[in-house]
Amino acid sequence: MAQRSTAEQRGTQTRRRGGKRFLFWAALSGVISGLVFLATAELFALIFARSASPILAVGGFVIDIVPQPFKEFAIATFGEYDKIALLVGLGLAVVIASAIAGILQLLRPPLGVIALVVAGALSTAAIVTRAGVTALAFLPPVLGTIAGSIIIVLLIRRLTAWKASAVPAAMVDRKGEKTEADADDAKPSKALGRRQFFLLAGIAGVSAVIVGIASRTVSMTVGSVATIREALKLPAPKSKVTVPKGAELDIPGLTKLITPNKDFYRVDTALTVPTIDPSTWRLVIDGMVDKRVELSFQDILDMGLDEYAITMTCVSNEVGGGLVGNAMWLGVPLRDVLKKAGVKSGADMVLSKSVDGYTASTPLSALTDDNLDAILAVGMNGEPLPLEHGFPVRMVVPGLYGYVSATKWLTELKVTTFEKDEAYWTPRGYSAEAPIKFASRVDTPKVGQAVDAGRIPIAGVAWAQTVGIERVEVKIDEGDWMPATLSAPINENTWVQWFMEWDATPGTHYVAVRAINKNGDTQIEERAPIAPNGSSGWQRSLVRVN
């Protein structure tokens, strides 16, 4: 009796171990089916609609619905890599969900197929509701769903056959002993089921990886806009910015006067960079205008380009943060563009629209002021706009945070009112109008890096777009505010560099900085969060001196 009980227990333990093993292979089957789904969708997106990539569409949908605090957390944590982090997170979610679908298909068919169909329906909805969607954009996710469902059924069917013929799961007789005859009969069937499963899994998995990567690569390179951009030669500007002597200080660790394109911050809602052929690009100006106007890229160039030095700031920039940059822009005044359409009385806002559906609400007065260089930019630091910075045309408006003014990949200007229309960020907790709060920043000594005692420079940048910086003051610990030396400003729309020599003594010190603008206003001391209209506060850094 004891022998039989022990044998039965041993058989039960063997079956459990075998069951767990098959759950693993079921999960792998689900992951492979998910890869087939995505790869098939990418392949047909290449044929029917390049914007119909399921994972990118779902990613864009997530960006749209995520609450504002989570967006700010992502920007603060990952910076310009926030979208890569999102894609990695989505990839992990796809793997986990696909694995669960495979297990469900093994244990409770057809729940796995139903899970794939639901995922396909959600991705289809995310695609067809995106801006600029084409008529056939629904096909890639639908065909991907069909392919993934077929693969998961075939894989689980072979896995079930393998499981049914597996000796350890069925080879215990009533006395607790394996029967040799049954074992001999099951071995060929088990081997056949296992081979069929691994053969199909290998073919499907490898094919999905190859097809998926190849389709995405081709989608990004065939007729590459990057190649078109590299070959594009912008006409020489009618006027160039004069950089005064002493505009840039030669201090190690200090931010450059002109931010290189590769280092310029990027914050937007586009999960992947839109690619727009300038030969087909059009800008529509309508709404409260005398006549609807449509301009081509060549029309913009024919207006004649000028060079502008403008510092841009993101509303997500925290105190002492790096989401601010200064560049030389080539473009045309927005006031001249709006004049072509004729603005009707009563309008007070221009709703600009990106090719990816993003919108920004800019006060009309900021775009029509003769003393304010609000521009349509086509060039940045001596070359056509980089793809990630809005190629072929974007807006640049001094004195306003980017979310209400700096629309990239611009495609439409709608003259309207704040009462009638609202932009992307307004219902998400941000102000409809957002003038930049002027600020200052310490670049060196860097936080967390010890310095040697002795005479060292404290240096950084300060900005007060459209007004200009009058002076910058620095305070060490609880001492008095001391004036810093400023660089020569390019104009009132750009930042200035500043520095102060400090006789650093060993120990831990606090360095605080504040700016005063040319109107005599002192930078706001009180800390304020990013929402609804930008952070504020004096930067106070801890410096360790050896």
C-alpha positions in Angstrom: 0.0 0.0 0.0 2.9 2.3 0.9 4.7 1.4 -2.3 1.6 2.2 -4.4 1.1 5.5 -2.6 4.7 6.4 -3.2 4.5 5.5 -6.9 1.3 7.5 -7.3 2.9 10.5 -5.7 6.0 10.1 -7.9 3.7 10.0 -11.0 1.8 13.0 -9.9 5.0 15.0 -9.4 6.2 13.9 -12.8 3.0 15.0 -14.4 3.2 18.4 -12.7 6.8 19.0 -13.9 5.7 18.0 -17.4 2.7 20.3 -17.2 4.9 23.3 -16.2 7.2 22.5 -19.1 4.4 22.6 -21.6 3.1 25.9 -20.1 6.5 27.4 -21.0 6.3 26.1 -24.6 2.7 27.4 -24.7 3.9 30.9 -23.6 6.6 30.8 -26.2 4.0 29.9 -28.8 2.1 32.9 -27.8 5.2 35.2 -28.1 5.9 33.8 -31.6 2.3 34.4 -32.6 2.6 37.9 -31.4 5.8 38.4 -33.4 4.0 37.0 -36.5 1.2 39.4 -35.9 3.5 42.4 -35.7 5.7 41.3 -38.6 2.7 40.7 -40.9 1.3 44.1 -40.0 4.6 45.8 -40.6 4.9 44.1 -44.0 1.5 45.2 -45.2 1.9 48.6 -43.7 4.8 49.0 -46.1 2.4 48.2 -48.9 -0.8 49.9 -47.9 0.0 52.6 -45.2 3.3 53.2 -43.6 1.7 54.9 -40.6 -0.2 51.7 -39.8 2.3 50.1 -37.6 0.3 48.6 -34.6 3.0 49.1 -31.9 3.6 52.7 -33.1 -0.1 53.5 -33.3 -0.7 52.1 -29.8 2.3 54.0 -28.5 0.9 57.2 -29.9 -2.4 56.4 -28.3 -0.7 55.8 -25.0 1.1 59.2 -25.3 -2.2 60.9 -25.9 -4.1 59.4 -22.9 -1.4 59.2 -20.3 -2.2 61.7 -17.5 0.0 64.8 -17.3 1.9 63.8 -14.1 3.1 60.6 -15.8 4.3 62.5 -18.9 6.3 64.9 -16.7 7.8 61.9 -14.8 8.8 60.3 -18.1 10.4 63.5 -19.4 12.2 64.1 -16.1 13.4 60.5 -15.8 14.3 59.6 -19.4 14.7 63.1 -21.0 14.9 62.8 -24.8 14.9 59.0 -24.4 11.3 58.9 -23.1 10.0 57.5 -26.4 12.6 54.8 -26.4 11.6 53.9 -22.9 7.9 53.8 -24.0 8.7 51.5 -26.9 10.7 49.2 -24.7 7.8 49.2 -22.2 5.3 48.4 -25.0 7.6 45.6 -26.3 7.6 44.0 -22.8 3.9 44.4 -22.6 3.4 42.7 -26.0 5.7 39.8 -24.9 3.8 39.3 -21.6 0.4 39.6 -23.2 1.3 37.2 -26.0 2.7 34.7 -23.6 -0.6 34.8 -21.6 -2.5 34.3 -24.8 -0.4 31.2 -25.6 -1.1 29.7 -22.2 -4.8 30.4 -22.5 -5.0 28.8 -25.9 -3.4 25.6 -24.4 -5.6 25.5 -21.3 -8.9 27.0 -22.5 -9.0 27.2 -26.3 -10.0 29.4 -28.1 -9.3 32.1 -25.4 -5.8 32.7 -26.8 -7.2 33.4 -30.3 -9.8 35.7 -28.7 -7.0 37.6 -26.9 -5.2 38.1 -30.2 -8.3 39.3 -31.9 -9.0 41.8 -29.1 -5.4 43.1 -29.4 -5.8 43.4 -33.1 -9.1 45.3 -32.7 -7.5 47.7 -30.3 -4.5 48.3 -32.5 -6.8 48.8 -35.5 -8.8 51.4 -33.5 -5.6 53.2 -32.5 -4.5 53.3 -36.1 -7.7 54.5 -37.8 -8.2 57.2 -35.2 -4.8 58.8 -35.8 -4.4 62.0 -37.8 -3.7 61.7 -41.5 -4.9 58.1 -41.7 -5.4 56.6 -45.1 -8.3 54.6 -46.4 -6.5 51.2 -46.2 -4.8 51.8 -42.9 -7.0 49.2 -41.2 -5.6 46.4 -43.4 -2.2 45.8 -41.8 -3.5 45.1 -38.2 -6.4 43.0 -39.6 -4.1 40.9 -41.7 -1.6 40.7 -38.8 -4.3 39.5 -36.5 -5.3 36.7 -39.0 -1.7 35.6 -39.4 -1.1 35.6 -35.6 -4.3 33.7 -34.9 -3.4 31.0 -37.5 0.1 30.5 -36.0 -1.1 30.3 -32.4 -3.7 27.6 -33.4 -1.2 25.5 -35.3 1.5 25.8 -32.7 -0.8 24.9 -29.8 -2.3 22.0 -31.8 1.2 20.5 -32.3 2.1 21.2 -28.6 -1.1 19.4 -27.5 -0.2 16.4 -29.6 3.3 16.4 -28.2 1.9 16.7 -24.6 -0.6 13.8 -25.2 2.1 11.5 -26.4 4.6 12.4 -23.7 5.5 9.2 -21.7 6.0 10.8 -18.3 2.4 12.1 -18.3 0.7 8.8 -19.0 3.0 5.9 -18.3 2.1 4.8 -14.8 0.0 1.7 -14.3 -2.2 0.8 -11.4 0.8 -0.7 -9.5 2.8 2.5 -10.0 5.0 1.0 -12.6 5.7 2.1 -16.2 4.4 -0.3 -18.8 7.1 -1.1 -21.4 4.6 -1.7 -24.3 3.0 1.7 -23.8 6.4 3.4 -23.5 7.6 1.8 -26.8 4.4 2.9 -28.6 4.5 6.5 -27.2 8.2 7.3 -28.0 7.8 7.7 -31.8 4.6 9.7 -31.4 6.2 11.9 -28.8 9.3 12.5 -30.9 7.1 13.3 -34.0 5.0 15.8 -32.1 8.0 17.5 -30.6 9.7 17.8 -33.9 6.6 19.2 -35.6 6.3 21.8 -32.8 9.9 23.0 -32.9 10.0 23.0 -36.7 6.9 25.3 -37.0 8.0 27.4 -34.0 11.5 27.9 -35.5 10.2 28.7 -39.0 7.5 31.1 -37.7 9.8 32.8 -35.2 12.8 33.4 -37.5 10.5 34.5 -40.4 8.7 37.0 -38.1 12.0 38.5 -36.9 13.4 38.8 -40.4 10.2 40.1 -42.0 9.5 42.5 -39.2 13.0 44.0 -39.1 13.3 44.2 -42.9 9.9 45.8 -43.3 10.6 48.5 -40.7 14.0 49.1 -42.2 12.6 49.4 -45.7 9.8 51.7 -44.5 12.4 54.0 -43.0 14.8 54.0 -45.9 13.0 53.6 -49.2 12.5 57.0 -50.7 14.3 58.2 -47.6 13.5 61.8 -46.7 16.8 61.9 -44.9 18.5 61.5 -48.3 16.4 64.2 -49.7 17.3 66.5 -46.8 21.0 65.9 -47.2 20.8 66.9 -50.9 18.7 70.0 -50.2 20.6 73.3 -50.5 18.8 76.2 -48.9 19.3 79.7 -50.5 21.6 82.1 -48.8 19.8 84.4 -46.3 19.1 88.0 -47.2 20.4 88.9 -43.7 22.6 87.2 -41.2 22.9 87.6 -37.4 25.9 89.5 -36.2 27.4 87.8 -33.1 29.2 90.5 -31.1 32.6 90.1 -29.7 32.5 88.6 -26.2 29.3 86.8 -26.8 30.8 83.4 -25.9 32.9 82.9 -22.8 35.8 80.4 -22.8 35.1 78.5 -19.5 35.3 74.7 -19.2 32.0 73.2 -18.4 30.0 76.2 -19.6 27.2 75.5 -22.1 28.0 76.6 -25.7 26.5 79.9 -27.0 25.0 78.1 -30.0 23.6 74.6 -29.2 24.7 72.1 -31.8 21.8 70.4 -33.6 22.7 67.0 -32.1 22.6 68.4 -28.6 19.4 70.5 -28.9 16.7 69.1 -26.7 13.7 67.3 -28.2 10.3 67.0 -26.6 7.2 66.2 -28.7 4.4 63.8 -28.9 5.6 61.9 -32.0 6.6 58.4 -31.2 8.6 58.1 -34.4 9.9 61.1 -36.4 7.5 62.0 -39.2 9.1 61.9 -42.7 7.8 64.5 -45.1 9.0 65.1 -48.6 9.4 68.8 -49.1 8.3 68.6 -52.7 4.9 67.4 -51.6 4.6 69.4 -48.4 1.9 72.0 -48.2 1.0 74.6 -45.6 -2.7 75.6 -45.4 -3.8 78.9 -43.9 -7.5 79.1 -43.3 -10.1 79.9 -40.6 -10.9 83.5 -39.9 -9.1 84.8 -43.0 -10.1 86.7 -46.1 -9.0 83.8 -48.3 -7.7 80.3 -47.9 -4.0 80.1 -48.8 -1.9 77.1 -49.6 1.9 77.4 -49.8 4.5 74.9 -51.0 8.0 74.6 -49.6 9.3 76.4 -52.7 6.8 79.2 -52.0 8.4 79.7 -48.6 11.9 79.7 -50.0 10.8 82.3 -52.7 9.8 84.7 -50.0 13.5 85.0 -49.1 15.1 83.7 -46.0 16.6 85.6 -43.1 18.7 84.4 -40.2 17.4 84.7 -36.6 19.1 83.9 -33.3 16.4 82.6 -30.9 16.6 80.7 -27.6 13.8 78.1 -27.1 12.5 76.7 -23.8 10.3 73.7 -23.1 7.6 74.1 -20.5 8.8 70.8 -19.0 12.2 72.3 -18.1 12.7 72.1 -14.4 14.7 74.6 -12.3 18.3 74.2 -13.5 17.2 71.8 -16.2 18.5 71.3 -19.8 15.4 71.6 -21.9 16.5 74.9 -23.3 18.7 75.6 -26.3 19.9 78.4 -28.5 20.2 78.2 -32.3 20.5 80.2 -35.5 17.4 79.7 -37.5 16.7 80.4 -41.2 13.1 81.3 -42.0 10.5 83.9 -42.9 8.3 86.0 -40.6 5.0 84.5 -39.7 3.3 87.9 -40.0 4.2 88.0 -43.7 2.7 84.5 -44.2 -0.5 85.5 -42.4 -0.8 88.6 -44.5 -1.1 86.5 -47.6 -4.4 85.2 -46.2 -5.7 88.4 -44.5 -6.7 88.0 -40.9 -10.2 88.9 -40.0 -11.1 91.1 -37.0 -12.1 89.2 -33.9 -9.4 86.5 -34.2 -7.0 86.2 -31.3 -5.3 82.8 -31.7 -3.7 80.7 -34.4 -4.1 77.0 -34.0 -1.1 75.4 -35.7 -1.2 71.7 -36.6 1.5 69.1 -37.2 1.3 66.4 -39.7 1.0 63.9 -36.8 -2.1 65.7 -35.5 -0.5 67.7 -32.7 -1.9 71.2 -32.2 -0.6 74.4 -30.5 -2.5 77.5 -29.6 -0.4 80.7 -30.2 -1.7 84.2 -29.4 -2.2 86.0 -32.7 -0.5 89.1 -31.4 2.7 87.1 -30.9 2.7 86.2 -34.6 1.8 89.6 -36.1 3.9 91.9 -33.9 6.4 93.8 -36.1 8.9 93.8 -33.2 8.8 90.1 -32.6 10.6 87.6 -34.8 8.1 84.8 -34.9 9.1 82.7 -37.9 8.5 79.7 -40.1 11.9 78.0 -39.9 13.3 75.9 -42.6 17.0 75.9 -41.4 18.8 75.4 -38.1 22.5 76.2 -37.5 23.4 76.5 -41.2 21.6 73.4 -42.5 18.0 72.3 -43.3 16.0 71.4 -40.2 17.0 68.0 -38.8 14.2 65.5 -39.2 13.6 65.3 -35.4 13.4 69.1 -35.2 10.6 69.5 -37.7 11.8 69.1 -41.3 10.8 70.6 -43.6 9.1 73.5 -41.8 8.4 74.3 -38.2 7.4 77.4 -36.1 9.7 79.2 -33.8 8.3 82.0 -31.6 10.4 83.9 -29.1 9.1 84.3 -25.6 6.6 81.5 -25.6 7.0 78.0 -24.3 7.3 75.5 -27.2 4.0 73.7 -26.4 2.1 76.8 -27.5 4.3 78.0 -30.3 7.0 75.7 -31.7 4.9 73.2 -33.8 7.1 70.9 -35.8 6.3 69.2 -39.1 3.8 72.1 -39.6 1.0 71.5 -42.0 -1.8 74.0 -41.1 -2.4 77.4 -39.5 -6.0 78.0 -38.5 -6.8 81.6 -37.5 -9.4 81.4 -34.8 -10.1 82.3 -31.2 -9.2 80.9 -27.8 -12.9 80.7 -27.0 -13.7 78.5 -30.0 -10.7 76.2 -30.2 -8.2 74.6 -27.9 -4.9 72.9 -28.5 -3.4 69.5 -27.6 -2.1 70.4 -24.1 -4.9 72.7 -22.9 -7.4 69.9 -21.8 -4.4 68.1 -20.3 -3.9 70.7 -17.6 -1.7 73.4 -19.2 -2.4 77.0 -19.8 -3.7 78.0 -23.3 -1.2 80.9 -23.3 2.3 80.4 -21.8 4.9 83.2 -21.9 8.3 81.9 -20.8 9.3 82.6 -17.2 12.8 84.0 -17.3 15.5 82.0 -15.5 19.1 81.3 -14.8 21.2 78.1 -14.5 24.5 77.0 -13.0 26.5 74.8 -15.5 29.8 74.6 -13.5 30.6 73.4 -10.9 28.4 70.5 -11.8 26.1 69.0 -9.1 27.7 65.9 -7.6 31.2 66.6 -8.8 33.8 67.7 -6.3 36.1 70.6 -7.1 39.5 71.5 -5.6 39.9 74.4 -3.3 41.2 77.6 -4.8 40.0 80.2 -7.3 37.4 78.6 -9.6 34.7 80.0 -11.9 31.0 79.6 -11.2 29.3 79.9 -14.6 26.1 79.3 -16.4 23.4 80.8 -18.7 20.4 83.0 -18.2 17.5 83.9 -20.5 14.6 86.3 -20.6 13.3 86.0 -24.2 12.0 89.2 -25.8 13.1 91.3 -22.8 16.8 90.4 -22.2 18.9 89.9 -19.1 20.2 92.9 -17.2 22.3 91.1 -14.6 22.9 87.8 -12.8 23.7 87.5 -9.1 25.3 84.6 -7.2 25.2 83.8 -3.5 27.5 81.4 -1.6 25.9 79.8 1.4 24.3 82.6 3.5 26.4 85.4 2.1 25.4 88.5 0.1 24.3 88.4 -3.5 27.3 89.2 -5.7 27.1 90.4 -9.3 28.3 88.0 -12.1 30.0 89.1 -15.3 27.7 88.7 -18.4 28.7 87.8 -22.0 27.7 90.2 -24.7 24.1 89.3 -25.7 23.4 88.5 -29.3 19.9 90.0 -28.9 17.1 90.0 -26.4 15.7 86.7 -27.7 18.8 84.7 -26.8 20.4 83.6 -23.6 23.6 85.0 -22.2 26.5 83.3 -20.5 27.7 84.5 -17.1 30.5 83.8 -14.7 32.0 84.7 -11.3 35.3 83.9 -9.8 35.1 82.1 -6.4 37.8 81.5 -3.9 36.5 78.0 -2.9 37.4 76.8 0.6 37.3 73.1 1.6 33.9 71.8 2.7 30.3 71.7 1.5 28.8 74.9 0.1 25.5 76.0 -1.4 25.6 78.1 -4.6 22.4 80.0 -5.5 21.8 82.1 -8.7 19.1 84.5 -9.8 18.6 86.8 -12.8 17.2 90.3 -13.2 15.7 91.2 -16.6 15.9 94.5 -18.4 12.5 95.5 -17.0 14.0 95.4 -13.5 12.1 92.3 -12.5 13.8 89.7 -10.3 13.5 86.0 -11.2 10.7 84.4 -9.2 12.1 82.8 -6.0 9.1 80.6 -5.1 9.2 77.1 -6.5 6.3 76.2 -8.9 5.7 72.9 -10.6 5.9 72.5 -14.4 2.1 72.6 -14.9 0.2 74.6 -15.8 2.6 77.2 -17.2 6.2 76.4 -16.4 8.4 75.9 -13.3 9.9 78.7 -11.3 12.4 79.1 -8.5 16.1 80.0 -7.9 18.5 77.2 -8.5 20.5 76.3 -5.3 23.2 73.7 -5.9 25.3 71.8 -3.4 29.0 72.0 -4.2 31.7 69.9 -2.5 35.2 71.4 -2.3 38.2 69.2 -1.5 
